[in-house]
Amino acid sequence: MDNFVLVKDPKYEGGYVAFTSVTDHTIVASGKTRKEVREKAKKFSPNPMVFFVPAKDLSFCF
């Protein structure tokens, strides 16, 4: 199984990031809480995609 990595920059580890859409992986907002990031990202998109970025070498399944 291949790994799929959305965010490679370690400065986002342990926090949340937002993209404007599922196809555009440009980070438009980041922060420690999902709510904070969603509010910031709404300036760029009415329905931003918010993701948790796990710490390095931490598996995150859902």
N, CA, C and O atoms as a GROMACS GRO file, in nm:
protein
  248
    1MET      N    1   0.083  -0.118   0.000
    1MET     CA    2   0.000   0.000   0.000
    1MET      C    3   0.088   0.125   0.000
    1MET      O    4   0.179   0.136   0.082
    2ASP      N    5   0.062   0.216  -0.091
    2ASP     CA    6   0.139   0.340  -0.100
    2ASP      C    7   0.091   0.441   0.004
    2ASP      O    8  -0.028   0.446   0.037
    3ASN      N    9   0.184   0.520   0.054
    3ASN     CA   10   0.149   0.628   0.145
    3ASN      C   11   0.100   0.748   0.066
    3ASN      O   12   0.151   0.777  -0.042
    4PHE      N   13   0.002   0.816   0.119
    4PHE     CA   14  -0.051   0.937   0.058
    4PHE      C   15  -0.032   1.050   0.159
    4PHE      O   16  -0.095   1.049   0.265
    5VAL      N   17   0.053   1.145   0.127
    5VAL     CA   18   0.086   1.252   0.220
    5VAL      C   19   0.033   1.385   0.167
    5VAL      O   20   0.071   1.428   0.058
    6LEU      N   21  -0.054   1.450   0.243
    6LEU     CA   22  -0.107   1.580   0.204
    6LEU      C   23  -0.016   1.694   0.248
    6LEU      O   24  -0.001   1.794   0.177
    7VAL      N   25   0.045   1.679   0.365
    7VAL     CA   26   0.127   1.786   0.423
    7VAL      C   27   0.262   1.728   0.462
    7VAL      O   28   0.269   1.634   0.541
    8LYS      N   29   0.370   1.784   0.408
    8LYS     CA   30   0.504   1.734   0.437
    8LYS      C   31   0.583   1.825   0.531
    8LYS      O   32   0.683   1.782   0.587
    9ASP      N   33   0.540   1.948   0.548
    9ASP     CA   34   0.614   2.044   0.630
    9ASP      C   35   0.596   2.012   0.779
    9ASP      O   36   0.483   2.011   0.827
   10PRO      N   37   0.704   1.985   0.851
   10PRO     CA   38   0.693   1.945   0.992
   10PRO      C   39   0.637   2.053   1.084
   10PRO      O   40   0.598   2.023   1.196
   11LYS      N   41   0.632   2.178   1.040
   11LYS     CA   42   0.580   2.284   1.128
   11LYS      C   43   0.430   2.268   1.155
   11LYS      O   44   0.378   2.331   1.247
   12TYR      N   45   0.360   2.187   1.075
   12TYR     CA   46   0.217   2.166   1.094
   12TYR      C   47   0.185   2.042   1.179
   12TYR      O   48   0.068   2.017   1.209
   13GLU      N   49   0.287   1.965   1.217
   13GLU     CA   50   0.264   1.841   1.292
   13GLU      C   51   0.193   1.868   1.424
   13GLU      O   52   0.228   1.960   1.498
   14GLY      N   53   0.092   1.788   1.453
   14GLY     CA   54   0.017   1.801   1.577
   14GLY      C   55  -0.089   1.910   1.574
   14GLY      O   56  -0.149   1.941   1.677
   15GLY      N   57  -0.113   1.968   1.458
   15GLY     CA   58  -0.213   2.073   1.445
   15GLY      C   59  -0.306   2.046   1.328
   15GLY      O   60  -0.307   1.937   1.271
   16TYR      N   61  -0.383   2.146   1.293
   16TYR     CA   62  -0.480   2.135   1.185
   16TYR      C   63  -0.441   2.228   1.071
   16TYR      O   64  -0.382   2.334   1.094
   17VAL      N   65  -0.474   2.188   0.949
   17VAL     CA   66  -0.455   2.272   0.831
   17VAL      C   67  -0.583   2.271   0.750
   17VAL      O   68  -0.666   2.181   0.763
   18ALA      N   69  -0.598   2.372   0.665
   18ALA     CA   70  -0.717   2.380   0.580
   18ALA      C   71  -0.676   2.406   0.436
   18ALA      O   72  -0.582   2.481   0.408
   19PHE      N   73  -0.748   2.342   0.345
   19PHE     CA   74  -0.735   2.363   0.202
   19PHE      C   75  -0.867   2.421   0.152
   19PHE      O   76  -0.971   2.405   0.216
   20THR      N   77  -0.864   2.488   0.037
   20THR     CA   78  -0.989   2.542  -0.018
   20THR      C   79  -1.076   2.433  -0.080
   20THR      O   80  -1.198   2.447  -0.087
   21SER      N   81  -1.012   2.325  -0.126
   21SER     CA   82  -1.088   2.215  -0.186
   21SER      C   83  -1.009   2.086  -0.175
   21SER      O   84  -0.892   2.086  -0.137
   22VAL      N   85  -1.074   1.977  -0.207
   22VAL     CA   86  -1.009   1.846  -0.200
   22VAL      C   87  -0.904   1.830  -0.309
   22VAL      O   88  -0.815   1.745  -0.297
   23THR      N   89  -0.912   1.908  -0.416
   23THR     CA   90  -0.816   1.897  -0.526
   23THR      C   91  -0.702   1.998  -0.517
   23THR      O   92  -0.600   1.980  -0.582
   24ASP      N   93  -0.719   2.104  -0.438
   24ASP     CA   94  -0.615   2.205  -0.423
   24ASP      C   95  -0.553   2.191  -0.285
   24ASP      O   96  -0.618   2.220  -0.184
   25HIS      N   97  -0.430   2.146  -0.278
   25HIS     CA   98  -0.364   2.119  -0.150
   25HIS      C   99  -0.279   2.236  -0.101
   25HIS      O  100  -0.182   2.218  -0.028
   26THR      N  101  -0.316   2.357  -0.142
   26THR     CA  102  -0.252   2.476  -0.090
   26THR      C  103  -0.309   2.506   0.048
   26THR      O  104  -0.430   2.520   0.063
   27ILE      N  105  -0.223   2.517   0.147
   27ILE     CA  106  -0.269   2.544   0.283
   27ILE      C  107  -0.308   2.691   0.294
   27ILE      O  108  -0.227   2.780   0.269
   28VAL      N  109  -0.435   2.716   0.332
   28VAL     CA  110  -0.484   2.853   0.346
   28VAL      C  111  -0.497   2.895   0.492
   28VAL      O  112  -0.512   3.014   0.521
   29ALA      N  113  -0.491   2.799   0.585
   29ALA     CA  114  -0.499   2.831   0.728
   29ALA      C  115  -0.440   2.715   0.807
   29ALA      O  116  -0.440   2.600   0.762
   30SER      N  117  -0.389   2.747   0.926
   30SER     CA  118  -0.338   2.644   1.016
   30SER      C  119  -0.354   2.690   1.159
   30SER      O  120  -0.366   2.810   1.186
   31GLY      N  121  -0.354   2.593   1.251
   31GLY     CA  122  -0.366   2.628   1.392
   31GLY      C  123  -0.378   2.504   1.478
   31GLY      O  124  -0.367   2.392   1.430
   32LYS      N  125  -0.399   2.526   1.607
   32LYS     CA  126  -0.405   2.416   1.704
   32LYS      C  127  -0.543   2.354   1.718
   32LYS      O  128  -0.554   2.239   1.761
   33THR      N  129  -0.650   2.427   1.682
   33THR     CA  130  -0.784   2.370   1.694
   33THR      C  131  -0.854   2.371   1.559
   33THR      O  132  -0.828   2.456   1.474
   34ARG      N  133  -0.943   2.276   1.543
   34ARG     CA  134  -1.020   2.265   1.418
   34ARG      C  135  -1.107   2.389   1.398
   34ARG      O  136  -1.117   2.441   1.287
   35LYS      N  137  -1.169   2.436   1.506
   35LYS     CA  138  -1.257   2.552   1.497
   35LYS      C  139  -1.180   2.677   1.452
   35LYS      O  140  -1.226   2.750   1.365
   36GLU      N  141  -1.065   2.700   1.512
   36GLU     CA  142  -0.981   2.815   1.478
   36GLU      C  143  -0.943   2.812   1.329
   36GLU      O  144  -0.952   2.913   1.260
   37VAL      N  145  -0.901   2.697   1.282
   37VAL     CA  146  -0.858   2.682   1.143
   37VAL      C  147  -0.975   2.700   1.047
   37VAL      O  148  -0.962   2.766   0.944
   38ARG      N  149  -1.089   2.643   1.080
   38ARG     CA  150  -1.207   2.656   0.994
   38ARG      C  151  -1.248   2.803   0.980
   38ARG      O  152  -1.279   2.848   0.869
   39GLU      N  153  -1.248   2.876   1.090
   39GLU     CA  154  -1.286   3.018   1.084
   39GLU      C  155  -1.189   3.099   0.998
   39GLU      O  156  -1.231   3.184   0.920
   40LYS      N  157  -1.060   3.074   1.012
   40LYS     CA  158  -0.960   3.144   0.930
   40LYS      C  159  -0.977   3.109   0.782
   40LYS      O  160  -0.968   3.196   0.696
   41ALA      N  161  -1.002   2.982   0.754
   41ALA     CA  162  -1.011   2.934   0.616
   41ALA      C  163  -1.137   2.980   0.544
   41ALA      O  164  -1.139   2.985   0.421
   42LYS      N  165  -1.241   3.015   0.618
   42LYS     CA  166  -1.365   3.062   0.556
   42LYS      C  167  -1.344   3.192   0.478
   42LYS      O  168  -1.428   3.230   0.396
   43LYS      N  169  -1.233   3.261   0.502
   43LYS     CA  170  -1.200   3.381   0.424
   43LYS      C  171  -1.163   3.344   0.281
   43LYS      O  172  -1.170   3.429   0.191
   44PHE      N  173  -1.124   3.219   0.259
   44PHE     CA  174  -1.080   3.173   0.128
   44PHE      C  175  -1.181   3.082   0.059
   44PHE      O  176  -1.183   3.074  -0.064
   45SER      N  177  -1.265   3.015   0.138
   45SER     CA  178  -1.362   2.920   0.083
   45SER      C  179  -1.478   2.906   0.180
   45SER      O  180  -1.456   2.900   0.301
   46PRO      N  181  -1.602   2.900   0.130
   46PRO     CA  182  -1.716   2.884   0.222
   46PRO      C  183  -1.719   2.747   0.290
   46PRO      O  184  -1.777   2.733   0.398
   47ASN      N  185  -1.658   2.647   0.228
   47ASN     CA  186  -1.655   2.512   0.283
   47ASN      C  187  -1.514   2.454   0.276
   47ASN      O  188  -1.487   2.366   0.194
   48PRO      N  189  -1.425   2.503   0.360
   48PRO     CA  190  -1.286   2.455   0.355
   48PRO      C  191  -1.273   2.311   0.401
   48PRO      O  192  -1.354   2.261   0.478
   49MET      N  193  -1.169   2.245   0.352
   49MET     CA  194  -1.137   2.109   0.394
   49MET      C  195  -1.034   2.120   0.507
   49MET      O  196  -0.924   2.170   0.485
   50VAL      N  197  -1.070   2.073   0.627
   50VAL     CA  198  -0.981   2.084   0.743
   50VAL      C  199  -0.932   1.945   0.780
   50VAL      O  200  -1.010   1.850   0.790
   51PHE      N  201  -0.800   1.933   0.800
   51PHE     CA  202  -0.738   1.805   0.832
   51PHE      C  203  -0.646   1.818   0.952
   51PHE      O  204  -0.584   1.922   0.973
   52PHE      N  205  -0.638   1.711   1.030
   52PHE     CA  206  -0.541   1.702   1.138
   52PHE      C  207  -0.412   1.647   1.079
   52PHE      O  208  -0.415   1.553   1.000
   53VAL      N  209  -0.299   1.704   1.117
   53VAL     CA  210  -0.168   1.658   1.071
   53VAL      C  211  -0.101   1.586   1.187
   53VAL      O  212  -0.057   1.651   1.282
   54PRO      N  213  -0.093   1.454   1.182
   54PRO     CA  214  -0.033   1.379   1.293
   54PRO      C  215   0.118   1.404   1.302
   54PRO      O  216   0.182   1.443   1.205
   55ALA      N  217   0.172   1.382   1.420
   55ALA     CA  218   0.316   1.393   1.440
   55ALA      C  219   0.388   1.288   1.355
   55ALA      O  220   0.329   1.186   1.320
   56LYS      N  221   0.513   1.313   1.323
   56LYS     CA  222   0.591   1.222   1.240
   56LYS      C  223   0.588   1.081   1.298
   56LYS      O  224   0.596   1.062   1.419
   57ASP      N  225   0.576   0.984   1.210
   57ASP     CA  226   0.576   0.841   1.244
   57ASP      C  227   0.455   0.800   1.328
   57ASP      O  228   0.460   0.697   1.395
   58LEU      N  229   0.348   0.878   1.325
   58LEU     CA  230   0.225   0.842   1.394
   58LEU      C  231   0.121   0.803   1.290
   58LEU      O  232   0.089   0.882   1.202
   59SER      N  233   0.069   0.682   1.300
   59SER     CA  234  -0.035   0.639   1.208
   59SER      C  235  -0.168   0.698   1.253
   59SER      O  236  -0.196   0.703   1.373
   60PHE      N  237  -0.247   0.740   1.158
   60PHE     CA  238  -0.376   0.801   1.188
   60PHE      C  239  -0.477   0.741   1.092
   60PHE      O  240  -0.477   0.774   0.974
   61CYS      N  241  -0.562   0.653   1.141
   61CYS     CA  242  -0.660   0.584   1.057
   61CYS      C  243  -0.800   0.625   1.097
   61CYS      O  244  -0.829   0.646   1.215
   62PHE      N  245  -0.887   0.637   0.998
   62PHE     CA  246  -1.028   0.666   1.024
   62PHE      C  247  -1.113   0.605   0.917
   62PHE      O  248  -1.236   0.617   0.921
   0.00000   0.00000   0.00000
